[in-house]
Amino acid sequence: MSNSGGMMALSQPSQLAAKQYGVTKPISRAGPTAADLQRTLELEKFLVHSGLYESEEEAAKREEVLLRLGQIVKDWVKQLTGLRGYTDQMVEEANAVIFTFGSYRLGVHGPGADIDTLCIGPSYVNREADFFFVLHDILANMDEVSELQPVPDAHVPVMKFKFDGISIDLLYASISCLVVPENLDISDVSVLYNVDEPTVRSLNGCRVADQILKLVPNVEHFRTTLRCLKFWAKRRGVYSNVTGFLGGVNWAILVARVCQLYPNAVPSMLVSRFFRVYTQWRWPNPVMLCPIEENELGFSVWDPRKKPCDRTHRMPIITPAYPCMNSSYNVSTSTLRVMMEQFHYGNKICEEIDLTKACWSRMFEPYLFFESYKNYLQVDIVAADADDLRTWKGWVESRLRQLTLMIERDTLGKLQCHPYPHDYVDASKQCAHCAFFMGLQRKQGETVQEGQQFDIRDTVDEFRHSVNMYMFWRPGMKIHVSHVRRRQIPSYVLPNGYNKRPRPSKPTSQVEEPVKSFHVTEVYGSEHVDGTRKRKNEDMAGEKYDVIAKRLSSSAESHDPISSNILDKSVDILRSSTRNRMCLFEVNRFEVLASNGFSADAMSDAQKVRPVESIELSYRGKNDLDKGIASSEQEPECASNSSVITSATSDGGSSDDAGIESVADCAEDNMVGVEGTVREGDEMGSLQDAAREGDPVARLENTVTSAKGLMQVSFGTQVRS
């Protein structure tokens, strides 16, 4: 194992001095018991056996690659210095330095992980031409470099590649000095003088990583806990910033805050306290490791009092380095719901582990996504070759979060989405292919009106058009979105030997009437212009309708008269809809929907389904949705061969892990502190109400913690220390 991630020595820690970490006092300064130390040993043993630590050989290779990369950028800067006519002495002194950030800098990287790196160069070496063209060409001509992919238009411009098999993400920042010192202190705010916003974002990763390590009481305990929780998040399907969950820096800040609240705790205690704290957190109160500071440099910082867009953030996790930003603005209502369900799951398992009723492996059982819902969206991505697929997939994946937000917008939050942050490959396809999936379900607790249905076809169409506006589109890049039910999930997404767990049968009194929902094959965009294929599909659809009508008629005989009347009516409507290319059936809970423009004739005897009107978007990045959405006439030839599908009706499907009841109030005497930014008087009232809802001894502690006057509110329900 590498030195940065080695197993910690488990000795009884001495009580730390009364130094306070974070914006509030700690919840408990208690150290570990003998049982806590034993559980920590078992946890670390599990992490080692799970292959989370790299070998010494791989660690040495990474260091060698970083040294080689450092020399390459130094030579690159010297070359540019000479070409620009500087003196020989300037050429000799010209310099660039490499910094690391992310999991590698924090010491929690695993085997095969990429290295996040930042190159800092002098003021006369720019990003646009010198980095993305000159350095790019130097790397492209090196035998050690493969899979070179520049992404200049990213929020944080980056160049991705593999160097001698090690994945590298390389950023560039040009600071306002002619010679970059070898011992540059990147934490010093002076590096931000006279730089633009993209440079600030590039520098921020390194500055945040350094600050996190300075703000935790015990770095080794922090590293072990973070390594554990990142592994847990990946197993439970909630590790992905781009999809709307949390990425590496988000998890690091959450873990660091728990370390501040329990400064003498060992990793097994910190993992348990992590779930205990965040199952009780009152989002959108922010998680902060230090007060938000202002600076005369004038860069924008997270401030919901002044910036309306900051008030819409669902799960603010604030970076500790100036300029402080919300690192989790991608989180949506739907993804926050999924993460809270998983936090409750983790809390439940940790309580069982504390009572010796479960072992650590239980907590890391994979989330069975394809057993958790009855309705899914399948997003298929194809390209001409593997290189095109890599870039096309990255673009589509970055837009999936927008699809989640669009569905929330157009259904008024009543249709919940669960984007799954894993891609699947169908090896049987001749073209380069991968697929993403999203679970769909009706919002829990919503009053269900008879015949209510969600029509999201226009929403998916809007998403598809925005994706097809990709600046670097190439022939062969296509996207195909379809609605599938659980039984229609393709076999290539299921692991070898995967068997669905039997679901418990309902009590006799709760068994629903045996009315089936039939799903007729969707018709895609290319079929609208191919008359032969169109007629063929209509003929096939007519045959399927007849078969289904016979099934409905025969099944009606075994139902009560009311059910039989409903079925007879559905059969009549079905037979009148044979010229339509797709139907979804709903009897009692399913209704017939004619998909070809909601034909008046076909829908004459049925309740017409009206698309939910759009509402104003209230999240950061609305412009991203609005710009570049073309009409169907403007759609380029690359447009998907999938016209949209989807009118998704909830079957009441829910996650096996979803809806886990909150664990009963804990029994010990300490209070969990949850800090939040009070923006308005009514929010202060809501915080007080939230505190009163807990244990009678719940309290509020108000302390002003920053020069800005942001008020940190600490409140909590009684929890164990």
C-alpha positions in Angstrom: 0.0 0.0 0.0 1.1 3.6 -0.6 2.2 5.7 2.3 -0.6 8.1 1.8 -3.3 5.4 2.3 -1.7 2.9 4.6 -3.4 1.4 7.6 -3.4 3.7 10.6 -1.9 2.7 13.9 -4.8 2.0 16.2 -3.6 3.3 19.5 -5.8 5.1 22.0 -5.6 8.8 20.9 -4.9 11.4 23.5 -7.5 14.0 24.0 -6.7 16.8 21.5 -6.3 20.3 22.8 -9.4 22.4 22.9 -8.8 23.8 19.5 -12.1 24.1 17.6 -12.3 22.9 14.0 -15.1 24.2 11.9 -17.9 26.8 12.5 -19.4 25.2 15.5 -18.2 23.4 18.7 -17.8 19.6 18.4 -20.7 17.4 19.3 -18.4 15.1 21.3 -14.7 14.9 22.2 -15.0 11.3 23.4 -12.4 8.9 22.2 -12.9 5.2 21.1 -13.8 2.3 23.3 -12.1 -1.1 22.9 -15.1 -2.2 20.8 -14.6 0.9 18.5 -11.0 0.0 18.0 -11.9 -3.6 17.1 -14.5 -2.4 14.7 -12.0 -0.1 13.1 -9.5 -3.0 12.6 -12.3 -5.0 11.0 -13.2 -2.1 8.7 -9.7 -1.5 7.5 -9.2 -5.2 6.9 -12.4 -5.2 4.8 -11.2 -2.2 2.8 -7.8 -3.9 2.1 -9.5 -7.1 1.0 -11.8 -5.1 -1.2 -8.8 -3.9 -3.2 -9.0 -0.2 -2.4 -5.3 0.3 -1.8 -2.8 0.4 -4.6 0.4 -1.6 -4.5 3.8 -0.1 -3.8 4.8 -0.7 -7.4 1.8 1.2 -8.8 2.4 4.0 -6.3 6.1 4.3 -7.5 4.9 4.3 -11.1 2.5 7.2 -10.4 5.3 9.2 -8.9 7.5 8.5 -11.9 4.8 9.6 -14.3 4.3 12.9 -12.3 8.1 13.6 -12.5 8.1 12.9 -16.2 5.1 15.1 -16.8 6.7 17.9 -14.7 9.7 17.9 -17.0 7.6 17.9 -20.1 5.8 21.1 -19.1 9.0 22.8 -18.0 10.5 22.1 -21.4 7.3 23.3 -23.1 7.4 26.7 -21.3 11.1 27.1 -22.0 10.4 26.5 -25.7 7.7 29.1 -25.8 9.8 31.6 -23.9 12.5 31.3 -26.5 10.1 31.6 -29.4 8.7 34.8 -27.9 12.0 36.5 -28.0 12.9 36.6 -24.3 16.5 36.7 -23.2 18.6 33.6 -22.7 18.5 34.2 -19.0 14.7 34.3 -19.1 14.7 31.1 -21.0 16.9 29.5 -18.4 14.7 30.7 -15.5 11.4 29.9 -17.3 9.4 27.4 -15.3 6.1 25.5 -14.9 5.1 23.4 -11.9 2.7 20.5 -11.5 0.3 20.2 -8.5 -2.1 17.4 -7.8 -5.6 17.6 -6.3 -8.6 15.3 -5.9 -8.3 11.8 -4.5 -4.6 11.6 -5.2 -3.8 14.8 -3.2 -6.1 13.7 -0.4 -4.5 10.3 -0.2 -7.6 8.2 -0.9 -7.0 7.1 -4.5 -7.2 3.4 -5.4 -5.7 1.1 -8.1 -6.3 2.4 -11.6 -7.6 5.8 -10.4 -6.8 8.8 -12.5 -4.5 11.6 -11.2 -6.0 15.1 -11.2 -3.2 17.5 -12.0 -2.8 21.2 -12.5 0.0 22.9 -14.5 0.8 26.4 -13.4 2.7 28.5 -15.9 3.8 32.2 -16.4 1.6 35.0 -17.5 2.7 34.9 -21.1 1.8 31.3 -21.7 -2.0 31.0 -22.3 -4.5 28.3 -22.2 -6.3 28.7 -25.5 -3.3 28.4 -28.0 -0.3 27.4 -26.0 -1.9 24.7 -23.8 -4.6 23.2 -26.1 -2.5 23.4 -29.3 1.3 23.5 -28.6 1.3 21.2 -25.6 -1.4 19.1 -27.1 0.8 18.4 -30.2 3.8 17.7 -28.0 1.9 15.1 -26.1 0.3 13.6 -29.2 3.7 12.9 -30.6 4.9 10.9 -27.6 4.7 7.1 -27.6 3.8 7.1 -23.8 0.7 9.1 -24.4 -2.6 7.5 -25.6 -6.3 8.4 -25.6 -5.5 12.2 -25.7 -8.7 14.1 -25.5 -8.8 17.9 -25.1 -11.9 19.5 -23.6 -11.4 23.2 -24.0 -15.1 24.2 -23.6 -15.6 22.4 -20.3 -16.6 24.4 -17.2 -13.1 23.7 -16.0 -11.0 23.3 -19.3 -9.1 20.0 -19.2 -6.9 17.7 -21.3 -7.4 14.0 -20.6 -5.0 11.3 -21.6 -3.1 8.2 -20.4 0.6 8.5 -19.8 2.3 5.1 -19.7 -1.1 3.6 -18.8 -1.8 6.0 -15.9 -4.9 8.2 -16.5 -4.2 11.9 -16.2 -6.6 14.9 -16.1 -4.5 18.0 -16.7 -5.6 21.5 -16.1 -3.7 24.7 -16.8 -3.6 28.0 -15.0 -1.5 31.0 -16.0 -0.7 33.3 -13.0 0.4 36.9 -13.1 4.2 36.5 -12.8 7.0 36.1 -15.3 8.8 33.3 -13.5 6.8 30.6 -11.5 8.8 29.7 -8.3 9.4 26.0 -7.8 8.1 26.3 -4.2 4.9 28.2 -5.1 2.4 28.3 -2.2 -0.9 27.7 -4.0 -2.9 28.3 -0.9 -1.8 32.0 -0.8 -4.6 34.2 -2.2 -2.0 36.2 -4.2 -2.1 33.5 -6.9 -5.5 34.8 -7.8 -4.4 38.3 -8.7 -5.2 39.4 -12.2 -6.6 36.0 -13.4 -9.9 35.2 -15.1 -12.8 33.0 -13.9 -11.7 29.8 -15.7 -8.3 30.1 -14.1 -9.8 30.6 -10.7 -11.8 27.4 -11.2 -8.7 25.6 -12.3 -6.8 26.7 -9.2 -9.7 26.0 -6.9 -9.3 22.2 -6.9 -5.7 22.3 -5.5 -6.6 25.1 -3.0 -9.6 23.2 -1.7 -7.7 19.9 -1.3 -5.0 21.7 0.7 -7.6 23.5 2.9 -9.5 20.3 3.7 -6.3 18.6 4.9 -5.6 21.6 7.2 -9.2 21.7 8.6 -9.5 18.1 9.9 -8.2 17.1 13.4 -6.6 13.8 12.2 -5.7 13.3 8.6 -5.2 9.5 8.7 -8.7 9.0 10.3 -10.1 11.3 7.7 -8.5 9.4 4.9 -9.7 6.0 6.1 -13.2 7.3 6.6 -13.4 9.0 3.2 -12.0 5.9 1.4 -14.7 3.8 3.1 -17.6 6.2 2.3 -16.5 6.7 -1.3 -16.5 3.0 -1.8 -20.0 2.8 -0.2 -21.3 5.6 -2.4 -20.1 3.8 -5.5 -21.7 0.5 -4.4 -25.0 2.2 -3.6 -25.1 4.2 -6.9 -24.8 7.7 -5.5 -21.2 8.6 -6.6 -21.4 10.9 -9.6 -21.3 14.7 -9.7 -22.1 14.9 -13.4 -25.3 12.8 -13.0 -26.6 14.9 -10.1 -25.2 13.0 -7.1 -22.0 13.8 -5.2 -18.4 13.6 -6.5 -15.1 13.2 -4.8 -14.8 16.7 -3.4 -18.4 16.7 -2.1 -17.8 13.5 -0.1 -14.5 14.8 1.2 -16.2 17.9 2.6 -19.0 15.9 4.2 -16.6 13.6 5.8 -14.3 16.4 6.9 -17.3 18.1 8.7 -18.0 14.9 10.6 -14.4 14.7 11.6 -14.6 18.3 13.0 -17.7 17.4 15.0 -16.1 14.2 16.5 -12.4 15.2 16.7 -11.2 12.2 18.7 -13.3 9.5 16.9 -11.7 6.6 15.0 -12.9 5.6 11.5 -15.5 3.1 12.6 -17.1 5.8 14.8 -16.8 8.4 12.1 -18.6 6.2 9.5 -21.5 5.6 12.0 -21.6 9.3 12.9 -21.6 10.3 9.3 -24.9 8.6 8.6 -26.3 9.7 11.9 -25.6 13.4 11.2 -26.7 13.5 7.6 -29.9 11.6 8.1 -30.9 14.4 10.4 -29.5 17.3 8.3 -32.1 19.9 7.4 -31.2 20.6 3.7 -30.8 23.1 2.2 -28.8 24.3 5.2 -25.2 24.4 3.9 -22.3 22.2 5.1 -19.2 24.4 5.7 -15.8 23.7 7.1 -15.0 27.3 7.8 -16.6 30.7 7.6 -17.1 32.1 4.1 -14.6 34.9 3.6 -14.8 38.0 1.4 -11.8 39.4 -0.3 -10.9 42.6 -2.0 -10.3 40.6 -5.2 -14.0 40.7 -5.7 -14.7 37.1 -7.0 -18.2 35.9 -6.6 -18.8 33.7 -3.5 -21.8 31.6 -2.5 -24.3 33.9 -0.9 -28.0 33.1 -1.0 -28.8 36.6 0.5 -27.5 38.4 -2.5 -27.7 35.8 -5.3 -31.2 34.3 -6.1 -29.7 31.4 -8.0 -27.9 30.3 -4.8 -31.3 30.0 -3.0 -32.4 27.3 -5.3 -29.5 24.9 -4.4 -30.9 21.7 -2.9 -27.8 20.4 -1.1 -25.2 23.2 -0.6 -21.7 21.8 0.2 -19.4 24.8 0.4 -15.7 24.7 -0.6 -13.4 26.0 2.1 -11.0 28.0 -0.1 -11.6 31.5 -1.4 -13.7 32.1 -3.5 -16.1 29.7 -1.6 -18.5 28.0 -4.0 -21.2 25.4 -3.8 -19.6 22.2 -5.0 -22.9 20.3 -5.3 -25.1 22.6 -7.4 -25.8 19.7 -9.7 -28.0 18.0 -7.1 -31.7 18.0 -7.9 -34.8 17.2 -5.9 -34.8 13.7 -7.3 -31.2 12.9 -6.6 -31.4 14.4 -3.1 -34.3 12.0 -2.4 -32.2 9.0 -3.5 -29.2 10.0 -1.5 -31.3 10.6 1.7 -32.8 7.1 1.2 -29.3 5.7 1.0 -28.2 7.7 4.1 -31.0 6.1 6.0 -30.0 2.7 4.7 -26.4 3.3 5.9 -27.5 4.5 9.3 -29.6 1.4 9.8 -26.7 -1.0 8.9 -24.3 1.0 11.1 -26.6 0.6 14.1 -26.7 -3.1 13.5 -22.9 -3.2 13.3 -22.7 -1.4 16.6 -25.0 -4.0 18.1 -22.8 -6.8 16.5 -25.9 -7.9 14.5 -24.1 -7.2 11.1 -20.6 -7.1 9.7 -19.1 -4.4 7.5 -19.7 -6.3 4.2 -23.4 -5.9 4.8 -23.2 -2.1 4.4 -21.4 -2.4 1.0 -24.0 -4.7 -0.7 -24.7 -3.3 -4.1 -27.9 -1.4 -4.8 -30.2 -3.5 -6.9 -31.3 -0.7 -9.2 -33.1 -2.9 -11.7 -35.3 -4.4 -9.0 -36.2 -1.1 -7.5 -38.6 0.4 -10.1 -41.2 -0.8 -12.5 -40.6 1.9 -15.1 -37.3 3.1 -16.6 -36.0 5.3 -19.3 -33.3 3.7 -21.4 -30.9 6.1 -23.1 -28.9 4.3 -25.9 -25.8 6.0 -27.3 -24.1 4.8 -30.5 -21.2 6.1 -32.5 -19.1 5.0 -35.5 -16.1 3.9 -33.4 -14.8 3.7 -29.8 -13.0 7.2 -30.0 -16.2 8.9 -31.1 -18.2 7.0 -28.5 -15.9 8.2 -25.8 -16.5 11.9 -26.5 -20.2 11.4 -27.4 -20.9 9.5 -24.2 -19.2 12.1 -22.1 -21.4 14.8 -23.7 -24.7 12.8 -23.3 -23.8 11.8 -19.7 -23.2 15.5 -18.8 -26.7 16.3 -20.1 -28.6 13.5 -18.2 -28.9 15.8 -15.2 -30.8 18.3 -17.5 -33.3 15.5 -18.4 -33.9 14.9 -14.7 -34.5 18.6 -14.1 -36.8 18.8 -17.2 -38.9 16.0 -16.0 -39.2 17.6 -12.5 -40.2 20.9 -14.2 -42.8 19.5 -16.5 -44.5 17.2 -14.0 -44.3 19.7 -11.1 -42.1 17.3 -9.2 -44.8 14.6 -9.1 -42.7 12.2 -11.3 -39.5 11.2 -9.5 -36.4 10.3 -11.5 -33.4 8.2 -10.4 -30.6 8.5 -12.9 -28.2 5.6 -12.4 -24.5 6.6 -12.8 -23.3 3.5 -14.6 -23.2 2.8 -18.3 -23.8 -0.6 -19.9 -22.5 -2.0 -23.2 -24.4 -4.3 -25.5 -21.5 -6.4 -27.0 -23.8 -7.9 -29.6 -24.1 -4.5 -31.4 -21.7 -4.0 -34.3 -21.4 -0.3 -33.7 -19.8 1.3 -30.6 -22.6 1.4 -28.0 -23.5 2.1 -24.4 -26.7 2.7 -22.5 -27.8 4.7 -19.4 -30.9 4.0 -17.4 -33.2 6.2 -15.2 -35.8 4.8 -12.8 -39.2 6.5 -12.7 -41.9 6.5 -10.1 -44.7 8.6 -8.8 -43.8 10.9 -5.9 -44.5 9.0 -2.7 -47.5 10.3 -0.8 -49.1 12.0 -3.8 -52.8 11.7 -4.1 -53.4 9.5 -7.1 -56.3 10.7 -9.3 -58.1 8.1 -11.4 -56.6 7.9 -14.8 -53.8 10.3 -14.0 -50.8 9.8 -16.2 -47.5 11.6 -17.0 -46.9 12.5 -20.6 -43.2 13.3 -20.9 -42.7 12.8 -24.6 -42.3 16.5 -25.3 -39.8 16.7 -22.4 -37.7 13.9 -23.8 -37.9 15.4 -27.3 -36.6 18.7 -25.9 -33.7 16.8 -24.2 -32.9 14.9 -27.4 -32.8 18.1 -29.4 -30.5 19.8 -26.9 -28.1 16.8 -27.0 -28.0 16.8 -30.8 -26.7 20.3 -30.8 -23.3 18.9 -29.7 -20.6 21.2 -31.1 -18.3 18.3 -32.1 -20.9 16.0 -33.6 -19.7 13.5 -36.1 -21.6 11.1 -38.5 -22.7 8.0 -36.7 -23.4 9.7 -33.3 -27.0 8.9 -32.3 -29.1 8.9 -29.2 -32.2 6.7 -28.7 -34.5 7.1 -25.7 -37.1 4.5 -24.9 -39.5 3.6 -22.1 -39.0 0.1 -20.7 -40.6 -1.8 -17.9 -38.7 -3.9 -15.4 -39.4 -7.1 -17.3 -38.1 -5.6 -20.5 -34.7 -4.6 -19.1 -32.1 -6.0 -21.5 -30.1 -9.0 -20.3 -26.7 -7.3 -21.0 -27.2 -5.0 -18.0 -27.5 -7.9 -15.5 -24.3 -9.4 -14.1 -23.4 -13.1 -14.6 -25.4 -15.3 -12.3 -27.8 -12.5 -11.4 -31.1 -13.8 -10.1 -33.9 -11.5 -9.1 -34.8 -11.9 -5.5 -38.4 -13.1 -5.0 -40.7 -10.3 -3.8 -43.0 -11.0 -0.9 -46.6 -11.6 -2.0 -49.2 -9.2 -0.8 -51.8 -10.3 1.8 -55.0 -11.6 0.1 -56.9 -8.5 1.1 -54.4 -6.3 -0.7 -54.0 -8.2 -3.9 -55.0 -6.1 -6.9 -57.3 -7.2 -9.6 -55.3 -9.3 -12.1 -55.4 -6.6 -14.8 -52.4 -6.6 -17.1 -50.6 -3.6 -18.5 -49.6 -4.2 -22.1 -46.8 -2.3 -23.8 -46.9 -2.1 -27.5 -43.6 -1.6 -29.3 -42.7 2.1 -29.7 -42.3 3.7 -33.2 -39.1 5.7 -33.7 -38.5 8.8 -35.7 -37.2 7.2 -38.8 -40.4 5.3 -39.3 -42.3 8.6 -39.8 -40.6 9.1 -43.1 -40.5 5.6 -44.3 -44.0 4.8 -45.7 -43.4 1.1 -46.1 -42.2 0.7 -42.5 -45.0 2.9 -41.3 -47.7 0.7 -42.9 -45.9 -2.4 -41.7 -45.9 -1.2 -38.2 -49.6 -0.2 -38.4 -50.5 -3.7 -39.6 -48.4 -5.3 -36.8 -50.0 -2.9 -34.3 -53.5 -3.9 -35.5 -52.7 -7.6 -35.0 -51.4 -6.9 -31.5 -54.4 -4.9 -30.6 -56.7 -7.8 -31.6 -54.8 -10.2 -29.5 -54.8 -7.9 -26.5 -58.5 -7.2 -26.9 -59.2 -10.9 -26.8 -57.1 -11.2 -23.6 -59.0 -8.3 -22.0 -62.3 -9.8 -23.0 -61.5 -13.2 -21.6 -60.1 -11.8 -18.4 -63.3 -9.8 -17.9 -65.2 -13.0 -17.3 -63.4 -13.7 -14.1 -64.0 -10.1 -12.7 -66.9 -8.5 -10.9 -69.4 -6.7 -13.1 -67.9 -3.3 -12.5 -64.4 -4.5 -13.6 -66.0 -6.2 -16.6 -67.6 -3.0 -17.7 -64.3 -1.1 -17.4 -62.6 -3.8 -19.4 -65.2 -3.8 -22.1 -64.9 -0.1 -22.5 -61.1 -0.4 -22.7 -61.5 -3.1 -25.4 -63.8 -0.8 -27.5 -61.3 2.1 -27.2 -58.4 -0.2 -28.1 -60.1 -1.4 -31.2 -60.8 2.1 -32.4 -57.1 3.0 -32.0 -55.5 0.6 -34.5 -54.2 3.3 -36.8 -52.1 4.7 -33.9 -48.6 3.4 -33.6 -48.2 3.1 -29.8 -50.5 2.6 -26.9 -50.3 2.3 -23.2 -53.2 0.7 -21.5 -54.6 1.7 -18.1 -57.5 -0.2 -16.6 -58.3 1.2 -13.2 -54.7 2.4 -12.9 -53.9 2.3 -16.6 -55.7 4.1 -19.4 -55.5 4.0 -23.1 -53.3 6.6 -24.6 -53.2 7.1 -28.4 -49.8 8.4 -29.2 -50.2 9.8 -32.7 -51.1 13.4 -31.9 -53.8 12.4 -29.4 -56.3 11.7 -32.3 -59.8 12.9 -31.4 -61.4 9.9 -33.0 -59.3 7.4 -31.2 -59.7 9.2 -27.8 -63.4 10.1 -28.1 -64.5 7.6 -25.5 -61.5 8.0 -23.2 -60.3 10.7 -20.9 -57.8 12.8 -22.9 -54.4 13.1 -21.4 -53.2 16.7 -21.2 -49.4 17.3 -21.1 -48.4 19.1 -17.9 -47.7 22.7 -18.6 -44.1 23.8 -18.1 -43.2 26.0 -15.1 -40.3 28.5 -14.8 -37.0 26.8 -14.0 -35.6 27.7 -10.7 -32.2 26.1 -10.8 -28.8 27.2 -11.8 -28.1 26.6 -15.5 -31.5 27.4 -17.0 -29.8 29.0 -19.9 -28.2 25.7 -20.7 -31.6 24.2 -21.3 -32.8 27.1 -23.4 -29.9 27.6 -25.7 -29.4 25.6 -28.8 -32.7 23.7 -28.7 -33.7 23.3 -32.4 -37.0 22.7 -33.9 -37.7 19.4 -35.7 -37.1 21.1 -39.0 -33.7 22.2 -37.9 -32.6 18.9 -36.5 -29.4 17.7 -38.1 -28.9 14.4 -39.8 -27.3 13.1 -36.7 -30.7 13.3 -34.9 -31.6 10.1 -33.2 -33.6 7.5 -34.9 -35.7 7.6 -31.8 -38.7 9.8 -31.7 -39.7 10.1 -28.2 -41.6 7.5 -26.5 -42.7 8.3 -23.4 -45.8 8.5 -21.5 -44.8 6.9 -18.3 -47.4 5.7 -15.9 -46.4 4.9 -12.4 -47.0 1.3 -11.3 -46.3 2.2 -7.8 -42.9 0.7 -8.1 -40.4 1.6 -5.4 -37.0 0.7 -4.3 -36.4 -2.3 -2.1 -34.2 0.1 -0.1 -36.5 3.1 -0.7 -38.7 4.4 2.0 -36.6 3.1 4.8 -38.0 4.4 8.0 -36.0 6.9 9.9 -34.2 5.3 12.8 -35.7 6.0 16.1 -34.3 8.9 18.1 -30.9 7.9 19.5 -30.5 7.4 23.2 -27.4 9.2 24.4 -27.1 12.8 25.6 -25.2 14.7 23.0 -26.6 17.0 20.4 -25.9 16.9 16.7 -25.0 20.3 15.4 -26.4 21.3 12.0 -25.4 24.6 10.7 -27.3 26.7 8.2 -27.3 30.1 6.7 -30.3 32.1 7.7 -31.4 34.1 4.7 -34.9 35.4 5.6 -36.9 35.7 8.8 -39.3 32.9 7.8 -36.3 30.6 7.4 -35.3 31.3 11.0 -38.7 30.3 12.0 -38.5 27.1 10.1 -35.2 26.2 11.7 -36.7 26.8 15.2 -39.7 24.7 14.3 -37.4 22.0 13.0 -35.6 22.0 16.3 -38.8 21.9 18.3 -39.9 18.8 16.4 -37.0 16.8 17.9 -36.3 15.8 21.4 -37.6 18.1 24.1 -34.0 19.0 25.0 -33.3 20.1 21.4 -31.6 23.5 21.3 -30.7 26.3 19.1 -27.3 28.0 19.2 -26.8 31.1 17.2 -23.3 32.4 16.6 -22.0 34.9 14.1 -19.1 33.2 12.4 -18.0 35.4 9.5 -17.3 39.0 8.7 -20.1 38.8 6.2 -22.6 38.4 9.0 -23.8 35.0 7.9 -25.5 33.5 10.9 -24.7 29.9 11.6 -27.5 28.0 13.3 -26.7 24.9 15.2 -29.7 22.8 16.1 -30.3 19.1 16.5 -32.2 16.1 17.7 -30.7 14.2 20.6 -28.2 11.7 19.3 -25.5 9.4 20.6 -21.9 10.7 20.8 
